[in-house]
Amino acid sequence: MITVDCGITSVDEVRYLMESGIDVIVTDHHECKQELPQAVAVLNPHKPGCTYPFKDLSGAGVAFKLVQAICISTAGGKVNSGITGGVENHGTAGGTDRYMKYIDLAALSTIADIVPLVGENRILAGLGLKAMTSTGNIGLEALIRASGYGGREISSYAVAFGLAPRVNAAGRLGSADRAVRLFTTDKMVVAEAIARELNEENRLRQETENEILEQAAAYVEEKLDPAKEKVLVICGENWHHGVIGIVASKITERYYRPSIIISIDEDGTGKASARSIRNFDLFGALSACEDLLDRFGGHEMAAGLTIQSSRIEDFRKRINEYADSVLTDEDMIPCLKIDAFVESGDLTLESVSELDKMAPHGESNPKPRFGYMGLRIADIKTVGTGKHLKLRLCDADMSIEAIGFNMGELVQQYRAGDAVDVVFTPDINEWNGSRRLQLIIMDIKPCVFAKLDKNIVFDLSNDYNNVMKLINSLRQQYRLDPAALIPERAELEAVFRYVRARWRAGSTIGSSNGSANGSNSGSTNGSDNGNSAGCSSFTIENLHELSWQMSARLGIRMNYFKLKKALEIFSELGLLKLENAEPGGLVVKQSDGADRVCLETSTLYTRLQAVRRVFNEDAAQNL
């Protein structure tokens, strides 16, 4: 008997088989307990004393290495450790590359198991994804077509969200035998029939998963307090064992807490799946509660366990006490790291295609994440029966589609015309022979520049240190530099020329509905657009919109915060008067003051320059 992805903690079971005359080889990648099974061989990179150089193989990856070694040794080759001693160096010599016929399945399982796609895993996945496009496995070919990826290049995303869920569905709701038959049959008609079955099974799995997820979320809201409990232990009767792992992942994502979903059978036995967050070793936490558990296994981020229902409350208390001792408040705050902030000119088909050269992407090697500040929502709706968020986002000179998976509820928080900051991964959407850019939204928030304007108010009662603390905090989050916050003299001059031109034109500007040709265009050439009489005031309906127009047409770097501060500086100097206009707009009126003034006489201007000096001093110290 050869185990795959299991057996490392099955000491008693392996002993029974060995004593019964059945030789056992254990191949596993889960964490080891102190006692190892006494098998003919135990293959596990985490086994104490194991010198294998790569420790993050998936369970199927370990099995693939066993196949690789057998192929090499039976062909008279020398087995070396590591990928360079196998896939790369042995090539076709002596037929030792026979194991490569399984590289596509090894890639599928490596990506599906969400192991780090770095090192040898990245090589396995990369070679396997290429092999999938012309796979010799009839079952895999049928599955690819049934999943809608026939004739297309297979990416790690396609495997993780298209192929893998259908394979897993076989074992989650029924017997995994069908997946085995799918990948071992040599009859296309059988493969296609099984692939159709798995499609339907996956649909039923999604329905079951959603039902249990709703019940689990209701349990949290009614019986637990996520503000106090760092580990969410959630119970339900007769929840399907095959989907509670997915539910645990979604609960962890929703509340950003380690979660343990326990399904209690009629006899009072609870079987559970658990998922964790960064900085919380789930296997270590379960080890601290071992006396309360019938059995458990897993690793830092995911685990399974069996427990009697009478011990669940003691277990909930114990594991939360453990969590209190190792997790800080900061650990409980989800953190989304951004690789860079971009502007519209950075997003092209060519630049995104260049990023694809870093594929395959996955766990520990994610697609690059980018931030974009100050986008306008041109259109917002839900798709997928309200599950997903569909957006069209605009900058002054860019319009692009975006999709937020499982973010449909945000349609209640935002509306067309809102200014937002987004975190996204860029993607190329291919459909009917056309290729278009789209953004895969990972997070969306109200525009930071409006937040800055609301919270940074320089007046006599203002605590300057608190202002700098806020700016420094936002600077760390958004990597803001002085040019993003503080208008330069040349920018102030350009804004004021723009304002004077609008007085002559006498129109409403900065409207989200304004066209590029009419009176709402924000023209800067000083013409009156047909209104020779001019006007002593005009209305800015949308400061975000006006800042985008200025950036595009004046060639300056403008945003809501800088524009608002520029107008406030002009108001302080007596160059114009400002009045609030609903909702959130401004009325700009001519003033009787002088046309020429000294900027340094503005308190707001000098204090903003002081902020610039602090920026520059910090930058010099960090060189």
Residue pairs with C-beta under 8 A, 6 or more apart in sequence:
1 17
1 22
1 23
1 24
1 25
2 24
2 25
2 27
2 63
2 66
3 10
3 24
3 25
3 26
3 27
3 28
4 27
4 28
4 59
4 60
4 62
4 63
5 27
5 28
5 29
5 30
5 58
5 59
5 60
5 62
5 63
5 113
6 28
6 30
6 59
7 13
7 14
7 24
7 26
7 27
7 28
7 37
7 39
8 26
8 28
8 30
8 31
8 32
8 33
8 36
8 37
8 42
8 44
8 47
8 297
9 30
9 32
9 33
9 37
9 295
9 296
9 297
10 26
10 37
11 33
11 35
11 36
11 37
11 38
13 37
14 24
14 26
14 37
14 38
14 39
15 37
15 38
17 24
18 24
18 38
18 39
18 40
23 39
23 40
24 37
24 39
24 40
25 39
25 40
25 41
25 42
25 43
25 66
26 37
26 39
26 41
26 42
26 43
26 44
27 43
27 44
27 59
27 62
27 63
27 66
28 42
28 43
28 44
28 59
28 62
29 44
29 45
29 46
29 56
29 57
29 58
29 59
29 61
29 62
29 115
29 299
30 44
30 46
30 59
30 297
30 298
30 299
31 46
31 283
31 297
31 298
31 299
31 300
32 44
32 46
32 47
32 48
36 42
36 47
43 62
43 65
43 66
44 50
44 62
45 52
45 54
45 55
45 56
45 57
45 62
46 55
51 81
52 81
52 82
53 81
53 82
54 82
54 83
54 119
54 120
54 121
56 115
56 116
56 118
56 119
56 120
56 121
57 65
57 110
57 115
57 120
57 121
58 109
58 110
58 113
58 115
58 121
59 109
59 113
60 105
60 106
60 109
60 110
60 113
61 106
61 109
61 110
61 115
61 120
61 121
61 124
64 99
64 102
64 103
64 106
64 124
65 86
67 99
67 102
68 86
68 87
68 99
69 79
69 86
70 99
71 95
71 96
71 97
71 98
71 99
72 78
72 79
72 86
72 90
72 96
72 99
73 79
75 94
75 95
75 96
75 98
76 94
77 90
77 93
77 94
77 96
79 85
79 86
80 86
80 89
82 120
83 120
83 123
83 124
86 99
87 100
87 103
87 123
87 127
90 96
90 97
91 97
100 127
100 131
101 136
103 124
103 127
103 128
103 131
104 128
104 131
104 132
104 135
104 137
104 140
105 128
105 137
105 140
105 183
106 124
106 128
107 124
107 125
107 126
107 127
107 128
107 129
107 131
107 132
107 159
108 128
108 132
108 140
108 159
108 163
108 164
108 167
110 117
110 121
110 124
110 125
110 128
111 117
111 125
111 156
111 159
111 160
111 164
111 360
111 362
112 159
112 160
112 163
112 164
112 167
112 168
114 160
114 362
114 363
115 121
115 363
116 362
116 363
116 364
116 365
117 125
117 156
117 360
117 361
117 362
117 363
117 364
117 365
118 364
118 365
122 360
122 365
125 156
125 360
125 362
126 359
126 360
129 154
129 155
129 156
129 159
129 360
132 140
132 144
132 154
132 159
133 153
133 154
135 141
135 144
137 183
138 185
138 186
138 187
138 188
138 191
139 181
139 182
139 183
139 184
139 185
139 191
139 194
139 195
140 182
140 183
141 191
142 182
142 188
142 191
142 192
142 194
142 195
143 163
143 166
143 167
143 182
143 191
143 195
143 198
144 150
144 154
144 163
145 192
145 195
146 166
146 192
146 195
146 196
146 198
146 199
147 158
147 162
147 163
147 166
147 199
148 162
149 158
149 162
149 163
152 158
152 430
154 163
155 359
155 360
156 359
156 360
156 361
156 362
157 361
160 362
165 202
165 205
166 195
166 198
166 199
166 201
166 202
167 179
167 182
167 198
168 205
169 198
169 201
169 202
169 204
169 205
170 176
170 177
170 178
170 179
170 182
170 198
170 201
171 179
171 242
172 201
172 205
172 240
172 242
172 243
173 201
173 204
173 205
173 208
173 240
173 242
173 243
174 201
178 194
178 197
178 198
179 198
181 190
181 194
182 191
182 194
182 195
182 198
185 191
185 194
205 242
205 243
208 240
208 243
209 243
209 246
209 247
212 236
212 239
212 240
212 243
212 244
212 247
212 261
213 247
213 250
213 251
215 236
215 239
216 234
216 236
216 247
216 251
216 261
217 251
217 254
219 234
219 235
219 236
220 226
220 232
220 234
220 251
220 255
224 232
224 233
224 234
226 232
226 255
226 257
229 257
229 316
229 320
230 257
230 258
230 320
230 323
230 324
230 327
230 332
231 257
231 258
231 259
231 260
231 285
231 316
231 319
231 320
231 323
232 251
232 255
232 257
232 258
232 259
232 260
233 259
233 260
233 262
233 312
233 315
233 316
233 319
234 251
234 259
234 260
234 261
234 262
235 262
235 264
235 270
235 309
235 312
236 261
236 262
236 263
236 264
237 263
237 264
238 263
238 264
238 265
238 266
239 247
239 261
239 263
240 263
241 263
241 271
244 261
244 262
244 263
244 271
244 272
244 273
245 261
245 273
245 275
245 302
245 304
247 261
247 273
248 259
248 260
248 261
248 273
248 274
248 275
249 275
251 257
251 259
251 261
251 275
252 258
252 259
252 275
252 276
252 277
256 277
256 332
256 333
256 334
257 277
257 332
258 274
258 275
258 276
258 277
258 280
258 282
258 285
258 323
259 274
259 275
260 272
260 273
260 274
260 305
260 319
261 272
261 273
261 274
262 270
262 271
262 272
262 307
262 312
263 270
263 271
263 272
264 270
264 309
265 271
268 308
268 309
268 310
269 294
269 306
269 307
269 308
269 309
270 306
270 307
270 308
270 309
270 312
271 304
271 305
271 306
272 304
272 305
272 306
272 307
273 302
273 303
273 304
274 282
274 286
274 298
274 302
274 303
274 304
274 305
275 282
275 301
275 302
276 282
276 300
276 301
276 302
276 303
277 331
277 332
277 334
278 331
278 335
279 326
279 327
279 331
280 300
280 323
280 326
280 327
280 331
281 300
281 326
282 298
282 299
282 300
282 301
282 302
282 303
283 298
283 299
283 300
283 303
284 300
285 319
285 322
285 323
285 326
286 293
286 296
286 298
286 303
286 305
286 319
288 318
288 319
288 322
289 315
289 318
289 319
289 322
290 296
292 307
292 311
292 314
292 315
292 318
293 305
293 306
293 307
293 311
293 315
294 305
294 306
294 307
294 308
295 305
295 306
296 303
296 304
296 305
296 306
297 303
297 304
297 305
298 304
307 315
336 369
336 423
336 442
336 443
337 369
338 369
338 370
338 371
338 423
339 368
339 369
339 370
340 368
340 370
340 371
341 370
341 371
341 372
341 373
341 478
341 479
342 370
342 371
342 372
343 372
343 395
344 395
344 396
344 397
344 398
347 398
347 400
347 426
347 437
348 437
349 428
349 435
349 437
351 426
352 426
352 427
352 428
352 437
353 428
355 367
355 368
355 426
356 428
358 365
358 368
361 367
366 425
367 425
368 425
369 423
369 424
369 425
369 442
370 423
370 424
370 425
370 426
371 421
371 422
371 423
371 424
371 478
372 393
372 421
372 422
372 424
372 439
373 421
373 447
373 448
373 449
373 478
373 559
374 395
374 419
374 421
374 447
374 449
374 544
374 547
374 548
374 559
374 560
375 393
375 394
375 395
375 419
375 420
375 421
375 422
376 393
376 394
376 395
376 417
376 418
376 419
376 420
376 512
376 544
376 545
376 548
377 391
377 392
377 393
377 394
377 414
377 415
377 416
377 417
377 418
377 419
377 420
378 392
378 393
378 394
378 399
378 416
379 390
379 391
379 392
379 416
380 389
380 390
380 391
380 392
380 411
380 414
380 415
380 416
381 390
381 411
382 388
382 389
382 390
382 408
382 411
383 390
383 403
384 408
386 408
387 405
387 406
387 408
388 403
388 404
388 405
388 406
388 407
388 408
389 403
389 404
389 407
389 408
389 410
389 411
389 441
390 401
390 402
390 403
390 404
391 401
391 402
391 403
391 404
391 441
392 399
392 400
392 401
392 402
393 399
393 400
393 401
393 402
393 420
393 422
393 439
394 400
394 548
395 548
396 548
396 549
396 551
396 552
396 553
397 552
400 437
400 438
400 439
401 429
401 436
401 437
401 438
401 439
402 422
402 424
402 438
402 439
402 440
402 441
403 438
403 439
403 440
403 441
404 410
404 440
404 441
404 442
404 444
405 440
407 441
407 444
410 444
414 420
414 444
416 512
417 512
417 542
418 446
419 446
419 447
419 449
419 450
419 544
419 560
420 444
420 445
420 446
420 447
421 444
421 445
421 446
421 447
421 448
421 478
422 439
422 441
422 443
422 444
422 445
423 441
423 442
423 443
423 444
424 439
424 440
424 441
424 442
425 439
425 440
425 442
426 437
426 438
426 439
426 440
427 437
427 438
427 439
427 440
428 435
428 436
428 437
428 438
429 435
429 436
429 437
429 438
447 544
447 560
448 474
448 477
448 478
448 480
449 544
449 559
449 560
449 561
449 562
450 544
450 560
450 561
451 474
452 471
452 474
452 485
452 561
453 560
453 561
453 564
453 565
455 470
456 467
456 470
456 471
458 467
458 603
458 604
458 607
458 608
464 607
467 611
468 611
468 614
471 480
471 485
471 611
474 480
475 481
475 615
481 615
482 611
482 612
482 615
482 616
483 557
484 557
484 559
484 562
485 561
485 562
485 608
485 611
486 562
486 565
486 608
486 609
486 611
486 612
487 495
487 562
487 565
487 566
487 569
487 608
489 599
490 556
491 556
491 557
491 558
491 562
491 566
492 566
492 569
492 570
492 599
494 550
494 554
494 556
495 550
495 558
495 563
495 566
495 567
495 570
496 566
496 570
496 575
497 524
497 526
498 522
498 524
498 550
498 554
499 567
499 570
499 576
499 588
500 526
501 523
501 524
501 525
501 526
501 527
502 509
502 522
502 538
502 588
503 534
503 535
503 536
503 537
503 538
503 590
504 526
504 527
504 528
504 531
504 534
504 535
505 519
505 523
505 527
505 528
505 529
505 531
505 534
505 535
505 538
506 528
506 531
506 533
506 534
506 535
506 538
507 519
507 520
507 529
507 531
507 535
507 538
508 519
508 520
508 538
508 539
508 540
508 541
509 520
509 522
509 538
509 539
509 540
509 541
509 546
509 549
510 522
510 540
510 541
510 542
510 543
510 544
510 545
510 546
510 549
510 585
511 520
511 541
511 542
511 545
512 541
512 542
512 545
513 520
514 520
514 521
514 522
514 545
515 521
519 529
519 530
521 549
522 546
522 549
522 550
522 553
523 529
524 553
524 554
528 534
536 589
536 590
537 587
537 588
537 589
537 590
538 587
538 588
539 581
539 585
539 586
539 587
539 588
540 546
540 581
540 585
540 586
540 587
540 588
541 581
541 585
542 584
542 585
543 560
543 563
543 564
543 584
543 585
543 586
544 560
546 563
547 558
547 559
547 560
547 562
547 563
548 558
550 556
550 558
550 563
551 557
551 558
551 559
565 604
565 608
567 576
567 578
567 586
567 588
568 578
568 604
569 599
569 602
569 604
569 605
570 576
571 577
571 578
572 602
572 603
572 604
572 605
573 593
573 597
573 599
573 601
573 602
574 591
574 592
574 593
574 594
574 597
575 591
575 593
575 594
575 595
575 597
576 588
576 589
576 590
576 591
577 588
577 589
577 590
577 591
578 586
578 587
578 588
578 589
579 586
579 587
579 589
580 586
580 587
581 587
599 605
600 606
